[in-house]
Each structure stands twice: as structure tokens, then as C-alpha cells.
Amino acid sequence: MSGHKPEDKDAGLGGMTSAQLKARRRRLAARLGDASVMLSGSLVSQTRRCGRSGCRCTDGDGHGPYTYLSARAGGSTRLRYVPAAQVPVVRRRLQRTAVFEAVLAQICAINIELLARRELD
């Protein structure tokens, strides 16, 4: 998955034979990899104020910046603190999820084309 740019999902599907579409679908599916590493959301950086009187954050820029994962949970968006050591891991998983979703969209487009041809298996 890494190092590959997802192909344009609708580029020329109608001009491909069904055998070519199925071969492309197999190649795309092979790129999906391990779904257990998926993570959705986005990374955000914020500063915080501690609330202690006399602290430098009261009049200044605040503590941090700290990194959070902004993700939907139970119908609302939640921020989850990401320790600095985990930021690269979270970033890689977010990037892999984006590639996964792009490849999955291409597979769906191929299946829609095959369905239109009455050749979806």
C-alpha cells in the first residue's frame, strides 16, 4: 500500500473488458493489507490552560501544544490525547486508512461497472 498512488477510480472503466476489470479488482484487493491497523479521524494540535492562578498559561500561550486525535464516537466528535511518542504511529495509520478507503472506492466502482454489465460474481 505504501508508495502507491491510488488510481483514478472512474478512469476508463467502461472501456475495459470484464476480464480486465476483474484483474484490476484483484490487484486492488491485494493492496488493501491488514485492516486491523485502520484508524479514522484527524490529528489536531492544541494548547491548554491549567486553571491554576498565577500560572504562566493564564496570560500566555498556554501549555503545549499537545496532539489529539479528533474522531467520531457515538454520534459526536471526541478528542483523544495522543502521546508525542505515538504521533508518528497514529499519523501512519491515518494515512494507511486514507489509502485503504481510496482503494476500496475503486473496487466499488469496478463492481458497479460489472453489475451494470450483469457480470458481477
Accessible surface in RSA format (square Angstrom, percent):
REM  Atomic radii and reference values for relative SASA: ProtOr
REM  Chains: A
REM  Algorithm: Lee & Richards
REM  Probe-radius: 1.40
REM  Slices: 20
REM RES _ NUM      All-atoms   Total-Side   Main-Chain    Non-polar    All polar
REM                ABS   REL    ABS   REL    ABS   REL    ABS   REL    ABS   REL
RES MET A   1    39.00  20.2   7.41   4.9  31.59  75.2   7.39   6.3  31.61  41.9
RES SER A   2   104.56  88.4  81.17 108.3  23.39  53.9  54.72 116.5  49.84  69.8
RES GLY A   3    89.17 110.0   0.00   N/A  89.17 110.0  45.05 123.6  44.12  98.8
RES HIS A   4   104.15  56.9  92.15  64.1  11.99  30.7  65.38  67.4  38.77  45.1
RES LYS A   5   182.31  88.9 160.28  98.3  22.03  52.4 107.26  96.5  75.05  79.9
RES PRO A   6    41.70  30.4  30.49  27.8  11.22  40.8  30.49  25.2  11.22  69.7
RES GLU A   7    87.25  50.1  75.67  57.2  11.58  27.6  37.42  72.4  49.83  40.7
RES ASP A   8    99.28  69.5  81.94  81.6  17.33  41.0  35.55  83.7  63.72  63.6
RES LYS A   9    94.52  46.1  91.84  56.4   2.68   6.4  43.49  39.1  51.03  54.4
RES ASP A  10    91.93  64.4  76.61  76.3  15.32  36.2  32.17  75.7  59.76  59.6
RES ALA A  11    53.60  49.3  36.80  56.8  16.81  38.2  46.61  65.6   7.00  18.5
RES GLY A  12    51.67  63.7   0.00   N/A  51.67  63.7  38.66 106.1  13.01  29.1
RES LEU A  13    12.01   6.7  11.15   8.0   0.86   2.2  11.15   7.8   0.86   2.3
RES GLY A  14    58.79  72.5   0.00   N/A  58.79  72.5  28.15  77.3  30.64  68.6
RES GLY A  15    74.77  92.2   0.00   N/A  74.77  92.2  38.65 106.1  36.12  80.9
RES MET A  16    41.95  21.7  37.59  24.9   4.36  10.4  34.55  29.4   7.40   9.8
RES THR A  17    77.95  55.4  71.53  72.5   6.42  15.3  75.29 101.1   2.66   4.0
RES SER A  18    19.96  16.9  16.41  21.9   3.55   8.2  13.29  28.3   6.67   9.3
RES ALA A  19    72.86  67.0  61.17  94.4  11.69  26.6  66.82  94.1   6.05  16.0
RES GLN A  20    92.22  51.6  87.40  63.9   4.81  11.5  29.32  62.4  62.89  47.7
RES LEU A  21     0.00   0.0   0.00   0.0   0.00   0.0   0.00   0.0   0.00   0.0
RES LYS A  22    49.87  24.3  49.85  30.6   0.03   0.1  18.90  17.0  30.97  33.0
RES ALA A  23    28.32  26.0  27.11  41.8   1.22   2.8  27.51  38.7   0.82   2.2
RES ARG A  24    16.55   6.9  16.55   8.4   0.00   0.0   5.28   7.2  11.27   6.8
RES ARG A  25    43.51  18.3  43.51  22.2   0.00   0.0  13.69  18.7  29.82  18.1
RES ARG A  26   152.34  64.0 143.51  73.2   8.83  21.0  74.65 102.0  77.69  47.1
RES ARG A  27   143.30  60.2 136.39  69.5   6.91  16.5  76.81 105.0  66.50  40.3
RES LEU A  28     3.35   1.9   3.35   2.4   0.00   0.0   3.35   2.4   0.00   0.0
RES ALA A  29    49.15  45.2  38.17  58.9  10.99  25.0  38.52  54.2  10.63  28.2
RES ALA A  30    86.18  79.2  48.19  74.4  38.00  86.4  61.44  86.5  24.74  65.5
RES ARG A  31    38.27  16.1  33.40  17.0   4.86  11.6  32.06  43.8   6.21   3.8
RES LEU A  32    29.88  16.6  29.80  21.3   0.08   0.2  29.88  21.0   0.00   0.0
RES GLY A  33    51.50  63.5   0.00   N/A  51.50  63.5  30.23  83.0  21.27  47.6
RES ASP A  34    79.19  55.5  68.26  67.9  10.94  25.9  33.98  80.0  45.21  45.1
RES ALA A  35    60.72  55.8  47.68  73.6  13.04  29.7  47.93  67.5  12.79  33.9
RES SER A  36    89.92  76.0  55.19  73.6  34.73  80.0  54.81 116.7  35.10  49.2
RES VAL A  37    24.45  16.1  24.45  22.1   0.00   0.0  24.45  21.2   0.00   0.0
RES MET A  38    47.72  24.7  27.01  17.9  20.71  49.3  27.18  23.1  20.54  27.2
RES LEU A  39    50.38  28.1  46.19  33.0   4.19  10.5  49.90  35.0   0.48   1.3
RES SER A  40    74.12  62.6  64.99  86.7   9.13  21.0  33.86  72.1  40.26  56.4
RES GLY A  41    39.64  48.9   0.00   N/A  39.64  48.9  15.19  41.7  24.45  54.8
RES SER A  42    57.73  48.8  55.80  74.5   1.93   4.5  39.83  84.8  17.90  25.1
RES LEU A  43    41.53  23.1  15.15  10.8  26.38  66.3  15.30  10.7  26.23  70.6
RES VAL A  44    49.48  32.6  42.69  38.7   6.78  16.3  49.48  43.0   0.00   0.0
RES SER A  45    76.70  64.8  46.93  62.6  29.77  68.6  38.10  81.1  38.61  54.1
RES GLN A  46    65.31  36.5  58.73  42.9   6.58  15.7  24.37  51.9  40.94  31.1
RES THR A  47    67.23  47.8  48.02  48.7  19.20  45.8  24.65  33.1  42.57  64.4
RES ARG A  48   101.30  42.5  98.12  50.0   3.19   7.6  40.37  55.2  60.94  36.9
RES ARG A  49   146.32  61.4 117.66  60.0  28.66  68.2  50.50  69.0  95.82  58.1
RES CYS A  50    59.76  45.2  21.73  24.2  38.04  89.4  32.03  81.2  27.73  29.9
RES GLY A  51    72.29  89.2   0.00   N/A  72.29  89.2  41.42 113.7  30.88  69.2
RES ARG A  52   154.43  64.8 148.01  75.4   6.42  15.3  74.83 102.3  79.59  48.2
RES SER A  53   116.17  98.2  83.51 111.4  32.66  75.2  55.51 118.2  60.66  85.0
RES GLY A  54    80.98  99.9   0.00   N/A  80.98  99.9  42.90 117.7  38.08  85.3
RES CYS A  55    22.54  17.0   8.40   9.4  14.14  33.2  11.38  28.8  11.15  12.0
RES ARG A  56   161.21  67.7 139.69  71.2  21.52  51.2  83.63 114.3  77.57  47.0
RES CYS A  57     0.79   0.6   0.73   0.8   0.06   0.1   0.06   0.2   0.73   0.8
RES THR A  58    77.16  54.9  57.29  58.1  19.87  47.4  56.30  75.6  20.86  31.5
RES ASP A  59   141.43  99.1 104.64 104.1  36.79  87.0  40.41  95.1 101.02 100.7
RES GLY A  60    34.08  42.0   0.00   N/A  34.08  42.0  26.82  73.6   7.26  16.3
RES ASP A  61   125.34  87.8 111.82 111.3  13.52  32.0  32.88  77.4  92.46  92.2
RES GLY A  62     5.52   6.8   0.00   N/A   5.52   6.8   0.04   0.1   5.48  12.3
RES HIS A  63    34.27  18.7  34.27  23.8   0.00   0.0  23.69  24.4  10.58  12.3
RES GLY A  64    40.74  50.2   0.00   N/A  40.74  50.2   6.96  19.1  33.77  75.6
RES PRO A  65    96.05  70.0  75.01  68.4  21.04  76.5  75.09  62.0  20.96 130.3
RES TYR A  66    81.82  38.2  79.00  44.9   2.82   7.3  50.65  38.1  31.17  38.4
RES THR A  67    31.51  22.4  29.06  29.5   2.45   5.8   5.56   7.5  25.95  39.2
RES TYR A  68    22.82  10.7  22.82  13.0   0.00   0.0  11.39   8.6  11.43  14.1
RES LEU A  69    16.74   9.3  16.74  12.0   0.00   0.0  16.74  11.8   0.00   0.0
RES SER A  70    21.95  18.5  18.35  24.5   3.60   8.3   2.14   4.6  19.81  27.8
RES ALA A  71    21.81  20.1  17.40  26.9   4.41  10.0  21.55  30.4   0.26   0.7
RES ARG A  72   170.35  71.5 141.70  72.2  28.66  68.2  70.93  96.9  99.42  60.3
RES ALA A  73    42.43  39.0  30.36  46.9  12.06  27.4  38.32  54.0   4.11  10.9
RES GLY A  74    91.15 112.4   0.00   N/A  91.15 112.4  46.43 127.4  44.72 100.2
RES GLY A  75    59.47  73.3   0.00   N/A  59.47  73.3  30.01  82.4  29.46  66.0
RES SER A  76    58.05  49.1  54.30  72.5   3.75   8.6  43.94  93.6  14.11  19.8
RES THR A  77    81.17  57.7  53.55  54.3  27.62  65.8  37.60  50.5  43.57  65.9
RES ARG A  78   121.85  51.2 117.08  59.7   4.77  11.4  19.41  26.5 102.43  62.1
RES LEU A  79    74.06  41.2  47.03  33.6  27.03  67.9  47.03  33.0  27.03  72.7
RES ARG A  80   131.16  55.1 127.95  65.2   3.21   7.7  47.17  64.5  83.99  50.9
RES TYR A  81   122.33  57.1  98.54  56.1  23.79  61.9  71.40  53.7  50.93  62.8
RES VAL A  82     8.94   5.9   7.01   6.3   1.93   4.7   7.65   6.7   1.29   3.5
RES PRO A  83    62.03  45.2  61.88  56.4   0.15   0.5  62.03  51.2   0.00   0.0
RES ALA A  84    85.81  78.9  69.44 107.2  16.37  37.2  72.75 102.5  13.05  34.6
RES ALA A  85    86.13  79.2  59.43  91.7  26.70  60.7  71.27 100.4  14.86  39.4
RES GLN A  86    84.18  47.1  84.18  61.5   0.00   0.0  20.31  43.2  63.87  48.4
RES VAL A  87    20.21  13.3  20.21  18.3   0.00   0.0  20.21  17.6   0.00   0.0
RES PRO A  88    66.58  48.5  62.62  57.1   3.96  14.4  65.93  54.4   0.64   4.0
RES VAL A  89    48.09  31.6  47.94  43.4   0.15   0.4  47.94  41.7   0.15   0.4
RES VAL A  90    17.07  11.2  17.07  15.5   0.00   0.0  17.07  14.8   0.00   0.0
RES ARG A  91   112.85  47.4 112.85  57.5   0.00   0.0  38.00  51.9  74.85  45.4
RES ARG A  92   131.32  55.1 130.51  66.5   0.81   1.9  60.98  83.3  70.33  42.6
RES ARG A  93    89.80  37.7  89.80  45.8   0.00   0.0  12.14  16.6  77.65  47.1
RES LEU A  94    27.81  15.5  21.68  15.5   6.13  15.4  21.96  15.4   5.85  15.7
RES GLN A  95   103.41  57.8  99.01  72.4   4.40  10.5  41.42  88.2  62.00  47.0
RES ARG A  96    84.49  35.5  83.20  42.4   1.29   3.1  34.67  47.4  49.81  30.2
RES THR A  97    11.12   7.9  11.12  11.3   0.00   0.0  11.12  14.9   0.00   0.0
RES ALA A  98    59.68  54.9  50.17  77.4   9.51  21.6  53.90  75.9   5.78  15.3
RES VAL A  99    32.49  21.4  31.51  28.5   0.98   2.4  32.41  28.2   0.07   0.2
RES PHE A 100    35.21  17.6  34.93  21.6   0.27   0.7  35.21  21.3   0.00   0.0
RES GLU A 101    97.97  56.2  91.80  69.5   6.17  14.7  35.03  67.8  62.94  51.4
RES ALA A 102    35.34  32.5  25.21  38.9  10.13  23.0  33.38  47.0   1.96   5.2
RES VAL A 103     0.24   0.2   0.24   0.2   0.00   0.0   0.24   0.2   0.00   0.0
RES LEU A 104    74.87  41.7  74.87  53.6   0.00   0.0  74.87  52.6   0.00   0.0
RES ALA A 105    36.93  34.0  27.37  42.2   9.56  21.7  33.96  47.8   2.97   7.9
RES GLN A 106     2.70   1.5   2.57   1.9   0.13   0.3   1.95   4.2   0.75   0.6
RES ILE A 107    18.40  10.5  18.40  13.7   0.00   0.0  18.40  13.3   0.00   0.0
RES CYS A 108    63.06  47.7  61.19  68.3   1.86   4.4  19.93  50.5  43.12  46.5
RES ALA A 109    13.96  12.8   7.86  12.1   6.10  13.9  10.93  15.4   3.03   8.0
RES ILE A 110     0.72   0.4   0.72   0.5   0.00   0.0   0.72   0.5   0.00   0.0
RES ASN A 111    41.36  28.5  40.64  39.3   0.72   1.7  11.24  27.0  30.12  29.1
RES ILE A 112   118.59  67.5 117.15  87.3   1.44   3.5 117.83  84.9   0.75   2.0
RES GLU A 113    41.62  23.9  40.12  30.4   1.50   3.6   3.08   6.0  38.54  31.5
RES LEU A 114     0.00   0.0   0.00   0.0   0.00   0.0   0.00   0.0   0.00   0.0
RES LEU A 115    98.48  54.8  98.48  70.5   0.00   0.0  98.48  69.2   0.00   0.0
RES ALA A 116    67.88  62.4  41.19  63.6  26.68  60.7  48.10  67.7  19.78  52.4
RES ARG A 117    62.62  26.3  40.41  20.6  22.21  52.9  34.46  47.1  28.16  17.1
RES ARG A 118   199.72  83.9 167.84  85.6  31.88  75.9  74.41 101.7 125.32  75.9
RES GLU A 119    72.97  41.9  63.07  47.7   9.89  23.6  29.94  57.9  43.03  35.1
RES LEU A 120    83.24  46.4  53.94  38.6  29.30  73.6  53.94  37.9  29.30  78.8
RES ASP A 121   126.06  88.3  64.44  64.1  61.62 145.7  72.28 170.1  53.78  53.6
END  Absolute sums over single chains surface
CHAIN  1 A     8049.0       6177.3       1871.7       4488.0       3560.9
END  Absolute sums over all chains
TOTAL          8049.0       6177.3       1871.7       4488.0       3560.9
